[in-house]
Amino acid sequence: MTIITYPLSEEEQKLLKKIFKFRLFIGVFFMLPLLYAVFFIFFNVSNKFLNSEYDGMSFFALLFAIIIVLLFFKYVLPFYKRSYKNLAEKNKLVITTRILNVEKRTTTKGIRYIITTEYRKIDNWAISIIDNQPPFIFSDVSVGSSLEIHCLEHNKTDIFKITKSS
């Protein structure tokens, strides 16, 4: 296994900006209605408590809104912070590693590949390959073959490119 650090090219930096803008757009598109609904729930429940007209459903609505806010701060906000930090990265890692194990799981959602390398595990459902041209075919890999992984140092989910190396 070899790990080499290279500076990010202008094209890769543009890809990171494009991905961040796309994720921000999707986040705003889906999160604004959800945040509006949570605000509406808090507003209505607080009015019920102030007017002493609360019931069991008020407690359930309050609990539901609190759970949504906690999940937002636990999963969504760190994801966007990490995406924003990616914009400041100047270097990438190019890791040449060997495949130790290939696990194929067939589920009702589809086929899932988990590739164990000397460097780390690569789960095709848990990563996003940013520059997938030419596409990396998970079913074409075998134990003992080499992979070249282009990724950021502190990001385990966004991978620039995975290629088979000789």
Backbone as a chain_set.jsonl record, in Angstrom:
{"seq": "MTIITYPLSEEEQKLLKKIFKFRLFIGVFFMLPLLYAVFFIFFNVSNKFLNSEYDGMSFFALLFAIIIVLLFFKYVLPFYKRSYKNLAEKNKLVITTRILNVEKRTTTKGIRYIITTEYRKIDNWAISIIDNQPPFIFSDVSVGSSLEIHCLEHNKTDIFKITKSS", "coords": {"N": [[0.856, -1.173, 0.0], [0.593, 2.138, -0.921], [0.712, 5.594, -0.191], [0.24, 8.68, -1.524], [0.515, 12.187, -1.598], [-1.088, 14.668, -3.431], [-1.506, 17.884, -4.969], [-4.769, 19.369, -5.24], [-6.379, 19.519, -8.355], [-7.531, 22.185, -10.516], [-9.894, 21.437, -11.729], [-10.854, 19.458, -9.981], [-11.272, 20.991, -7.687], [-13.298, 22.613, -8.637], [-15.246, 20.662, -8.99], [-15.718, 19.98, -6.305], [-16.837, 22.39, -5.392], [-19.115, 22.478, -7.011], [-20.482, 20.173, -6.153], [-20.945, 20.908, -3.485], [-22.646, 23.151, -3.831], [-24.825, 21.905, -5.093], [-25.639, 20.1, -3.081], [-26.316, 21.953, -1.134], [-28.462, 23.272, -2.378], [-30.327, 21.147, -2.604], [-30.612, 20.588, 0.11], [-31.743, 22.997, 1.066], [-34.091, 22.991, -0.405], [-35.441, 20.739, 0.618], [-35.214, 21.04, 3.39], [-36.244, 23.542, 4.195], [-39.183, 23.446, 4.061], [-39.524, 21.465, 6.046], [-38.34, 22.645, 8.329], [-40.025, 24.822, 8.553], [-42.418, 23.484, 9.184], [-41.692, 22.369, 11.672], [-41.278, 24.725, 13.147], [-43.891, 25.708, 13.06], [-45.214, 23.709, 14.514], [-43.961, 24.033, 17.047], [-44.83, 26.635, 17.595], [-47.673, 26.361, 17.708], [-47.926, 24.441, 19.784], [-46.728, 25.79, 21.912], [-48.551, 27.889, 22.215], [-50.782, 26.406, 23.048], [-49.863, 25.443, 25.512], [-49.469, 27.875, 26.866], [-52.079, 28.789, 27.012], [-53.171, 26.909, 28.607], [-54.4, 24.656, 27.441], [-53.486, 22.182, 26.751], [-52.989, 18.771, 25.691], [-52.669, 15.182, 25.356], [-51.825, 14.864, 22.727], [-50.472, 17.237, 22.272], [-48.136, 16.931, 23.774], [-47.043, 14.788, 22.369], [-46.648, 15.985, 19.833], [-44.799, 17.935, 20.525], [-42.647, 16.332, 21.385], [-42.128, 15.01, 18.96], [-41.275, 17.188, 17.35], [-38.998, 17.964, 18.759], [-37.392, 15.7, 18.446], [-36.974, 15.776, 15.668], [-35.471, 18.148, 15.457], [-33.196, 17.45, 16.979], [-32.195, 15.291, 15.434], [-31.6, 16.697, 13.122], [-29.467, 18.337, 14.017], [-27.665, 16.355, 14.69], [-27.152, 14.762, 12.372], [-27.597, 16.113, 9.834], [-26.537, 18.777, 9.922], [-23.702, 18.341, 10.582], [-22.974, 17.008, 8.214], [-23.214, 19.012, 6.246], [-21.356, 20.841, 7.248], [-18.995, 19.361, 6.93], [-18.987, 19.129, 4.143], [-18.635, 21.8, 3.488], [-16.115, 22.283, 4.613], [-14.607, 20.744, 2.912], [-14.24, 22.38, 0.728], [-12.108, 23.993, 1.399], [-9.93, 22.387, 1.266], [-6.702, 21.591, 0.006], [-5.122, 19.56, -0.877], [-5.012, 16.152, -2.039], [-5.29, 12.625, -1.432], [-3.714, 9.903, -2.951], [-4.152, 6.651, -3.026], [-2.728, 3.585, -3.396], [-3.723, 0.397, -3.215], [-4.286, -3.017, -2.125], [-6.874, -5.417, -2.686], [-8.442, -7.122, -0.133], [-10.736, -8.513, 0.533], [-13.898, -9.196, -0.937], [-17.194, -8.554, -0.574], [-20.408, -9.483, -1.368], [-23.673, -8.521, -1.109], [-27.0, -9.356, -1.46], [-29.941, -7.665, -1.341], [-33.327, -6.579, -0.656], [-33.309, -4.012, -1.566], [-31.342, -3.891, -3.441], [-28.105, -4.685, -4.875], [-25.324, -4.868, -2.805], [-22.001, -3.963, -2.375], [-19.184, -4.606, -0.455], [-16.006, -3.751, -0.11], [-13.022, -4.789, 1.163], [-9.992, -3.35, 1.8], [-6.405, -2.911, 2.095], [-6.173, -0.407, 3.086], [-8.752, 0.604, 3.925], [-12.311, -0.074, 4.46], [-14.571, -0.155, 1.742], [-17.696, 0.726, 1.062], [-20.23, 0.476, -1.191], [-22.708, 1.629, -0.788], [-22.312, 3.544, 1.111], [-20.585, 5.499, 0.307], [-19.761, 8.279, -1.859], [-18.908, 8.635, -5.164], [-17.241, 11.073, -6.716], [-16.081, 11.904, -9.239], [-16.919, 9.963, -11.566], [-16.069, 8.97, -14.069], [-14.238, 7.144, -16.248], [-16.906, 4.913, -15.303], [-16.68, 3.196, -12.181], [-16.858, -0.188, -11.766], [-18.172, -2.151, -9.414], [-18.611, -4.885, -9.384], [-16.633, -5.955, -10.931], [-14.267, -6.294, -9.562], [-11.751, -8.238, -7.849], [-10.447, -10.42, -5.316], [-7.186, -9.666, -4.278], [-6.505, -8.037, -6.432], [-5.401, -4.733, -7.472], [-6.238, -1.439, -6.362], [-6.669, 2.014, -7.074], [-7.209, 4.743, -5.183], [-8.556, 7.904, -5.11], [-8.845, 10.418, -2.886], [-10.004, 12.741, -0.33], [-8.164, 13.752, 2.569], [-9.379, 13.871, 5.174], [-11.949, 12.963, 4.809], [-14.214, 10.459, 4.613], [-16.366, 9.713, 3.085], [-16.722, 11.014, 0.607], [-15.302, 10.302, -2.363], [-12.984, 10.954, -4.871], [-12.221, 9.414, -7.139], [-12.127, 6.015, -8.143], [-10.043, 3.6, -9.359], [-9.031, 0.676, -11.174], [-5.842, -0.596, -10.762], [-2.711, -1.65, -12.163]], "CA": [[0.0, 0.0, 0.0], [1.33, 3.407, -0.968], [-0.118, 6.792, -0.075], [0.94, 9.845, -2.066], [-0.28, 13.414, -1.528], [-1.011, 15.537, -4.597], [-2.401, 19.044, -4.864], [-6.021, 19.258, -5.992], [-6.391, 20.265, -9.61], [-8.623, 23.168, -10.609], [-11.113, 20.689, -12.067], [-11.332, 18.806, -8.764], [-11.802, 22.033, -6.815], [-14.594, 22.997, -9.209], [-16.176, 19.575, -8.665], [-16.09, 20.122, -4.897], [-17.762, 23.526, -5.302], [-20.367, 22.077, -7.659], [-21.147, 19.229, -5.249], [-21.435, 21.659, -2.319], [-23.806, 23.948, -4.252], [-25.938, 20.981, -5.333], [-26.109, 19.628, -1.777], [-26.955, 23.085, -0.465], [-29.747, 23.469, -3.032], [-31.201, 20.046, -2.178], [-30.882, 20.788, 1.528], [-32.694, 24.107, 1.218], [-35.352, 22.565, -1.008], [-36.132, 19.806, 1.504], [-35.177, 21.434, 4.797], [-37.1, 24.698, 4.494], [-40.529, 23.029, 4.471], [-39.452, 20.735, 7.3], [-38.107, 23.61, 9.405], [-41.271, 25.581, 8.687], [-43.368, 22.619, 9.904], [-41.251, 22.277, 13.064], [-41.583, 26.025, 13.753], [-45.349, 25.758, 13.201], [-45.549, 22.819, 15.635], [-43.546, 24.702, 18.28], [-45.709, 27.796, 17.808], [-48.99, 25.882, 18.149], [-47.829, 23.776, 21.083], [-46.47, 26.81, 22.938], [-49.823, 28.574, 22.464], [-51.631, 25.512, 23.847], [-49.355, 25.418, 26.885], [-49.731, 29.182, 27.475], [-53.525, 28.899, 27.261], [-53.528, 25.744, 29.426], [-55.305, 23.802, 26.662], [-52.687, 21.079, 26.222], [-53.482, 17.412, 25.858], [-51.653, 14.183, 25.023], [-51.306, 15.12, 21.386], [-49.524, 18.351, 22.371], [-46.863, 16.364, 24.209], [-46.53, 13.992, 21.249], [-46.16, 16.916, 18.807], [-43.579, 18.551, 21.051], [-41.617, 15.3, 21.325], [-41.821, 14.818, 17.548], [-40.497, 18.338, 16.891], [-37.68, 17.911, 19.406], [-36.634, 14.623, 17.791], [-36.559, 16.278, 14.351], [-34.395, 19.126, 15.663], [-32.007, 16.717, 17.407], [-31.663, 14.567, 14.274], [-31.019, 17.715, 12.235], [-28.164, 18.738, 14.536], [-26.765, 15.209, 14.764], [-26.784, 14.2, 11.075], [-27.637, 17.014, 8.686], [-25.603, 19.887, 10.089], [-22.315, 17.906, 10.38], [-22.773, 16.686, 6.802], [-22.978, 20.259, 5.521], [-20.087, 21.393, 7.723], [-17.939, 18.601, 6.275], [-18.972, 19.52, 2.731], [-18.062, 23.146, 3.411], [-14.685, 22.161, 4.894], [-13.972, 20.167, 1.726], [-13.884, 23.464, -0.184], [-10.831, 24.575, 1.813], [-8.844, 21.417, 1.073], [-5.756, 21.902, -1.073], [-4.438, 18.335, -1.296], [-5.751, 14.892, -2.044], [-4.482, 11.424, -1.277], [-3.839, 8.849, -3.951], [-3.783, 5.442, -2.306], [-2.683, 2.345, -4.17], [-3.914, -0.64, -2.202], [-4.738, -4.319, -2.607], [-8.17, -5.866, -2.171], [-8.324, -8.285, 0.742], [-11.988, -9.267, 0.547], [-15.039, -8.597, -1.627], [-18.432, -9.125, -0.051], [-21.578, -9.105, -2.162], [-24.916, -8.803, -0.393], [-28.203, -9.085, -2.229], [-31.047, -7.307, -0.464], [-34.509, -6.136, -1.401], [-32.997, -2.701, -2.14], [-30.386, -4.034, -4.534], [-26.862, -5.388, -4.59], [-24.4, -4.05, -2.033], [-20.636, -4.47, -2.368], [-18.288, -4.095, 0.577], [-14.656, -4.141, -0.496], [-12.04, -4.569, 2.22], [-8.65, -3.16, 1.267], [-5.388, -2.692, 3.124], [-6.36, 0.949, 3.613], [-10.038, 0.735, 4.608], [-13.449, -0.711, 3.793], [-15.309, 0.686, 0.807], [-19.076, 0.257, 0.95], [-20.784, 1.269, -2.286], [-23.892, 2.34, -0.336], [-21.942, 4.549, 2.106], [-19.673, 6.494, -0.264], [-20.155, 8.885, -3.132], [-17.772, 8.809, -6.065], [-17.515, 12.377, -7.32], [-15.738, 11.866, -10.66], [-17.103, 8.556, -11.908], [-15.884, 8.796, -15.5], [-15.177, 6.076, -16.549], [-17.517, 4.395, -14.072], [-16.046, 2.084, -11.482], [-17.792, -1.299, -11.66], [-17.83, -2.901, -8.213], [-18.669, -6.331, -9.621], [-15.459, -6.381, -11.695], [-13.073, -6.434, -8.722], [-11.531, -9.565, -7.265], [-9.479, -10.437, -4.219], [-5.799, -9.656, -4.731], [-6.226, -7.0, -7.423], [-5.035, -3.434, -6.915], [-7.096, -0.279, -6.593], [-6.118, 3.339, -6.834], [-8.289, 5.54, -4.606], [-8.271, 9.337, -5.002], [-9.784, 10.924, -1.887], [-9.534, 13.768, 0.586], [-7.548, 13.13, 3.736], [-10.251, 13.786, 6.339], [-13.313, 12.687, 4.381], [-14.332, 9.04, 4.289], [-17.546, 9.425, 2.275], [-16.57, 11.56, -0.745], [-14.106, 9.798, -3.047], [-12.919, 11.52, -6.215], [-12.16, 8.415, -8.204], [-11.556, 4.686, -7.851], [-9.682, 2.909, -10.605], [-8.233, -0.543, -11.045], [-4.457, -0.361, -11.181], [-2.037, -2.911, -12.513]], "C": [[0.902, 1.235, 0.0], [0.326, 4.554, -0.918], [0.728, 7.979, -0.517], [-0.008, 11.041, -2.009], [-0.005, 14.249, -2.776], [-1.864, 16.77, -4.355], [-3.661, 18.807, -5.696], [-5.912, 20.076, -7.276], [-7.552, 21.257, -9.598], [-9.949, 22.473, -10.9], [-11.709, 20.017, -10.823], [-11.891, 19.822, -7.772], [-13.159, 22.524, -7.321], [-15.648, 21.927, -8.922], [-16.641, 19.664, -7.213], [-17.077, 21.271, -4.702], [-19.123, 23.172, -5.883], [-21.168, 21.135, -6.763], [-21.716, 19.968, -4.044], [-22.671, 22.477, -2.686], [-25.024, 23.063, -4.473], [-26.516, 20.484, -4.015], [-26.821, 20.742, -1.015], [-28.338, 23.338, -1.055], [-30.748, 22.404, -2.588], [-31.576, 20.211, -0.706], [-31.894, 21.888, 1.77], [-34.064, 23.687, 0.708], [-36.147, 21.657, -0.075], [-36.216, 20.285, 2.948], [-36.076, 22.626, 5.113], [-38.531, 24.299, 4.842], [-40.537, 22.283, 5.809], [-39.24, 21.681, 8.483], [-39.336, 24.485, 9.626], [-42.297, 24.763, 9.475], [-42.99, 22.507, 11.378], [-41.54, 23.588, 13.798], [-43.087, 26.145, 14.011], [-45.808, 24.889, 14.381], [-45.184, 23.48, 16.955], [-44.473, 25.873, 18.61], [-47.075, 27.356, 18.345], [-48.948, 25.234, 19.529], [-47.573, 24.806, 22.184], [-47.737, 27.603, 23.232], [-50.754, 27.707, 23.31], [-51.174, 25.47, 25.3], [-49.615, 26.756, 27.59], [-51.205, 29.357, 27.826], [-54.055, 27.765, 28.135], [-54.555, 24.846, 28.742], [-54.565, 22.578, 26.111], [-53.33, 19.734, 26.544], [-52.355, 16.445, 25.483], [-51.026, 14.411, 23.664], [-50.304, 16.276, 21.384], [-48.155, 17.843, 22.804], [-46.22, 15.536, 23.101], [-45.952, 14.906, 20.169], [-44.861, 17.582, 19.255], [-42.414, 17.566, 20.999], [-41.173, 15.058, 19.884], [-40.94, 15.947, 17.02], [-39.101, 18.329, 17.497], [-36.81, 16.839, 18.764], [-36.141, 15.084, 16.419], [-35.398, 17.252, 14.49], [-33.106, 18.416, 16.082], [-31.378, 15.939, 16.251], [-31.016, 15.52, 13.274], [-29.621, 18.092, 12.706], [-27.177, 17.58, 14.597], [-26.274, 14.743, 13.389], [-26.67, 15.222, 9.954], [-26.595, 18.114, 8.798], [-24.14, 19.447, 9.957], [-21.997, 17.549, 8.926], [-22.464, 17.949, 5.998], [-21.703, 20.956, 5.982], [-18.919, 20.696, 7.039], [-17.844, 18.965, 4.797], [-18.355, 20.906, 2.55], [-16.555, 23.107, 3.67], [-13.929, 21.569, 3.706], [-13.52, 21.255, 0.757], [-12.521, 24.058, 0.142], [-9.656, 23.62, 1.609], [-7.99, 21.802, -0.13], [-5.087, 20.656, -1.638], [-5.391, 17.154, -1.291], [-4.763, 13.757, -1.848], [-4.741, 10.495, -2.449], [-3.272, 7.596, -3.309], [-3.829, 4.263, -3.272], [-2.688, 1.21, -3.162], [-4.418, -1.928, -2.845], [-6.056, -4.682, -1.945], [-7.963, -7.146, -1.372], [-9.569, -9.157, 0.714], [-13.039, -8.48, -0.228], [-16.283, -9.319, -1.141], [-19.601, -8.586, -0.867], [-22.823, -9.52, -1.39], [-26.086, -8.429, -1.291], [-29.341, -8.846, -1.253], [-32.246, -6.91, -1.321], [-34.275, -4.777, -2.06], [-32.034, -2.788, -3.315], [-29.153, -4.802, -4.088], [-25.894, -4.418, -3.912], [-23.035, -4.727, -2.035], [-19.866, -3.795, -1.248], [-16.9, -4.653, 0.262], [-13.722, -3.794, 0.658], [-10.665, -4.487, 1.576], [-7.669, -3.048, 2.429], [-5.607, -1.339, 3.807], [-7.628, 1.084, 4.449], [-11.1, -0.073, 3.891], [-14.125, 0.312, 2.901], [-16.673, 0.044, 0.614], [-19.754, 1.102, -0.121], [-22.094, 1.962, -1.917], [-23.55, 3.484, 0.613], [-21.006, 5.619, 1.56], [-20.324, 7.153, -1.47], [-18.885, 9.108, -3.939], [-18.062, 10.05, -6.895], [-17.261, 12.366, -8.824], [-15.769, 10.417, -11.103], [-17.031, 8.333, -13.418], [-14.477, 8.296, -15.762], [-15.712, 5.468, -15.256], [-16.741, 3.218, -13.491], [-17.103, 1.007, -11.251], [-17.363, -2.166, -10.47], [-17.809, -4.404, -8.452], [-17.442, -6.848, -10.369], [-14.22, -6.617, -10.835], [-12.976, -7.844, -8.151], [-10.459, -9.453, -6.184], [-8.07, -10.512, -4.801], [-5.487, -8.599, -5.762], [-5.959, -5.678, -6.729], [-6.046, -2.366, -7.29], [-6.303, 0.98, -6.346], [-7.277, 4.231, -6.41], [-7.812, 6.983, -4.488], [-9.299, 9.915, -4.035], [-9.172, 12.071, -1.098], [-9.069, 13.094, 1.871], [-8.53, 12.903, 4.879], [-11.698, 13.487, 5.982], [-13.395, 11.237, 3.919], [-15.5, 8.737, 3.357], [-17.428, 9.924, 0.836], [-15.237, 11.104, -1.313], [-14.111, 10.369, -4.455], [-13.041, 10.448, -7.282], [-11.6, 7.119, -7.635], [-11.278, 4.031, -9.19], [-8.933, 1.634, -10.266], [-6.824, -0.214, -11.532], [-3.782, -1.71, -11.43], [-0.946, -3.262, -11.556]], "O": [[1.83, 1.358, 0.799], [-0.749, 4.496, -1.513], [1.791, 8.247, 0.044], [-1.189, 10.921, -2.332], [1.145, 14.505, -3.132], [-2.845, 16.709, -3.614], [-3.621, 18.131, -6.723], [-5.406, 21.198, -7.265], [-8.447, 21.166, -8.758], [-10.995, 22.868, -10.386], [-12.926, 20.012, -10.639], [-12.878, 19.544, -7.091], [-14.057, 22.814, -6.531], [-16.804, 22.247, -8.645], [-17.818, 19.448, -6.921], [-18.037, 21.148, -3.941], [-20.159, 23.524, -5.318], [-22.383, 21.279, -6.628], [-22.84, 19.693, -3.622], [-23.643, 22.495, -1.931], [-26.134, 23.426, -4.086], [-27.734, 20.447, -3.841], [-27.814, 20.495, -0.33], [-29.288, 23.591, -0.314], [-31.884, 22.722, -2.236], [-32.728, 19.997, -0.326], [-32.802, 21.733, 2.586], [-35.083, 23.997, 1.326], [-37.368, 21.774, 0.023], [-37.177, 19.975, 3.652], [-36.62, 22.7, 6.215], [-39.056, 24.778, 5.847], [-41.456, 22.453, 6.611], [-39.887, 21.534, 9.52], [-39.65, 24.847, 10.76], [-42.976, 25.306, 10.346], [-43.864, 22.545, 12.244], [-41.995, 23.569, 14.941], [-43.503, 26.63, 15.063], [-46.682, 25.289, 15.151], [-45.991, 23.494, 17.885], [-44.851, 26.071, 19.765], [-47.572, 27.916, 19.322], [-49.838, 25.458, 20.35], [-48.142, 24.702, 23.271], [-47.98, 27.959, 24.385], [-51.441, 28.219, 24.194], [-51.998, 25.463, 26.214], [-49.944, 26.775, 28.776], [-51.539, 29.998, 28.822], [-55.26, 27.676, 28.373], [-55.47, 24.337, 29.389], [-54.985, 22.003, 25.107], [-54.085, 19.58, 27.503], [-51.21, 16.863, 25.314], [-49.833, 14.176, 23.474], [-49.381, 16.286, 20.57], [-47.132, 18.269, 22.268], [-45.004, 15.575, 22.914], [-44.875, 14.628, 19.642], [-43.941, 17.768, 18.459], [-41.308, 17.938, 20.606], [-39.98, 14.917, 19.616], [-39.962, 15.69, 16.317], [-38.127, 18.652, 16.817], [-35.615, 17.051, 18.561], [-35.0, 14.805, 16.051], [-34.441, 17.187, 13.719], [-32.031, 18.754, 15.586], [-30.155, 15.93, 16.107], [-30.006, 15.188, 12.654], [-28.691, 18.162, 11.903], [-25.968, 17.805, 14.559], [-25.11, 14.369, 13.247], [-25.705, 15.179, 9.191], [-25.844, 18.351, 7.851], [-23.381, 20.129, 9.268], [-20.877, 17.765, 8.464], [-21.558, 17.952, 5.165], [-21.034, 21.602, 5.175], [-17.965, 21.348, 6.614], [-16.745, 19.096, 4.258], [-17.641, 21.154, 1.578], [-15.798, 23.823, 3.014], [-12.747, 21.857, 3.513], [-12.533, 21.081, 0.043], [-11.846, 24.574, -0.748], [-8.503, 24.021, 1.767], [-8.497, 22.275, -1.147], [-4.548, 20.684, -2.744], [-6.428, 17.163, -0.628], [-3.561, 13.91, -2.068], [-5.883, 10.334, -2.88], [-2.068, 7.491, -3.076], [-4.86, 3.992, -3.887], [-1.768, 1.079, -2.354], [-4.914, -1.92, -3.972], [-6.322, -4.308, -0.803], [-7.389, -8.119, -1.861], [-9.489, -10.378, 0.851], [-13.067, -7.25, -0.181], [-16.407, -10.536, -1.279], [-19.753, -7.376, -1.029], [-23.013, -10.691, -1.061], [-26.15, -7.318, -1.815], [-29.668, -9.71, -0.439], [-32.179, -6.908, -2.55], [-34.971, -4.427, -3.013], [-31.929, -1.847, -4.101], [-29.159, -5.478, -3.06], [-25.676, -3.302, -4.383], [-22.922, -5.915, -1.736], [-19.891, -2.572, -1.107], [-16.657, -5.856, 0.355], [-13.645, -2.639, 1.078], [-10.222, -5.416, 0.9], [-8.06, -3.087, 3.596], [-5.259, -1.163, 4.974], [-7.587, 1.617, 5.558], [-10.841, -0.682, 2.852], [-14.24, 1.486, 3.251], [-16.783, -1.052, 0.066], [-19.845, 2.321, 0.024], [-22.554, 2.817, -2.675], [-24.41, 4.318, 0.897], [-20.664, 6.558, 2.279], [-21.302, 6.653, -2.024], [-17.916, 9.693, -3.455], [-19.01, 10.077, -7.68], [-18.125, 12.772, -9.601], [-14.759, 9.719, -11.025], [-17.839, 7.594, -13.979], [-13.546, 9.053, -15.485], [-15.039, 5.507, -14.226], [-16.221, 2.368, -14.215], [-18.125, 1.262, -10.613], [-16.326, -2.829, -10.514], [-17.063, -5.123, -7.787], [-17.231, -8.059, -10.435], [-13.21, -7.102, -11.347], [-13.978, -8.543, -7.993], [-9.674, -8.505, -6.158], [-7.795, -11.312, -5.695], [-4.317, -8.277, -5.966], [-6.253, -5.516, -5.545], [-6.628, -2.381, -8.374], [-5.388, 1.013, -5.523], [-8.214, 4.451, -7.178], [-6.795, 7.259, -3.851], [-10.495, 9.907, -4.328], [-7.973, 12.336, -1.189], [-9.524, 12.003, 2.215], [-8.513, 11.837, 5.496], [-12.59, 13.74, 6.791], [-12.734, 10.839, 2.96], [-15.62, 7.609, 2.88], [-17.986, 9.305, -0.069], [-14.176, 11.473, -0.809], [-15.117, 10.283, -5.159], [-13.85, 10.553, -8.204], [-10.724, 7.122, -6.771], [-12.159, 3.921, -10.042], [-8.292, 1.524, -9.221], [-6.651, 0.38, -12.596], [-4.236, -2.754, -10.963], [-0.29, -4.291, -11.718]]}, "num_chains": 1, "name": "protein.A"}
